[in-house]
Amino acid sequence: MPVRYFNSFSMTKKHLSVGRNKAGTTGESFEVVVKTFHGLEELLAKEIRVLTGKPVRILHRAVSFRGDMAGLYRANYQLNTAVRVLRTLCSGPAGSRETFYGLIRQYPWERIMSYHQSLRVDVVGSSQIFRNTRYAALLAKDAVADRFRELTGQRPDVDLENPDIRIHILMLEDRAVVSLDSSGESLHQRGYRAEQVDAPLNEVLASALVMFSGWDRRTPFIDPMCGSGTILLEAARLAMNIPPGYRRRAFAFEKWKNHNPDLWREVVNRAHENEIHEAPLLLGGDISAAAIDITARNAERAGLRRHIRLAHKPFDGLVKPAPEGTIIMNPPYGERLKMNDQLSFYSEVGNVLKHKFTGYRAWIFSSNREALNALGLKTTRRFTLYNGPLESYFYGYDLYPGTRKSGNNGSGNDTGSSKSSKLS
């Protein structure tokens, strides 16, 4: 798997000059729309402001800014919480099939692609005239193909699996916004996770959890239920200023006619100037030997294996490696752990945190609010996010003597000793 150079991204103004380098500072300006998950818009907006120095507009599950090709390249390569990066081409009335077709056909697609390249059209949103977005996508494809046939006598092919050009159309009732998808596969596909356990966490979401936690990236970081290692590896990458795109095989913009390979190489190379070659202590634990093996192999693919420690141990078998640090975990939930066991399980987790990790800040990501209450710990910060379709909660706890709530917190469970085999 190809490895691109490491980057310099860090959420501080110290590194702002990296985002605003000389590469691509001149040239055509256009709207860039960066898509993300619900609840991550503010975090993404901050990333974009630091990376580009430009004003942003926060949208629903997206953030937009005006940029050039260098800005678009950097957005794909360096934004931790981006899922997809779109370049807006045009917008206009689409209140009838004829006006929609005309809007698509009039655009000079020959500047973007050649007739021998394949394309795919995706349509989202709501429309007064198209009840079926597939029909709208088919009509848009015909408009592009008819333009090429008129100009060259040839029509580009459609490829839904591996297209050269991806066209994205947002329907806004009687209007349409036409964009190019510059990313291709979702940007959460970092390129290092070839193996996973059941119910793995999305890499973009895992990166956001680390960023939301406020971890200083110097003190120890622990994921005691690491599964396939996504949170742990995202933490390592962030601590070392390694960009999320460094292991990706390709981006969709590399097949555009106006792609600038020299500019792309300059953007990538300049992104490594503040790479950190050593990481703080990063510890992953899991009761499953298979999970530890998967994490180790994923870490090898990420080029991070020497920077992390792995322990095949239950949570209550781990020992804190320093007086202070950060813990983030995504415990078993729902289908992975029967509901009757969850309250008891979380109570045991809270007990271990209270007695074995005093001085740490702990964060727990879960879709079960009742189970989080069973921890018996005082919440200091909380976020509501989405893990796929599941509304989920990311709760933070400062662990110091006295953080344990009195009684059983209404959970119906005592906070007694636990069997180590349960804390996986």
Summary of the structure (lengths in Angstrom):
residues: 424
radius of gyration: 23.9
end to end distance: 31.9
largest distance: 78.4
contacts: 1429
relative contact order: 0.13
helix: 34%
strand: 22%
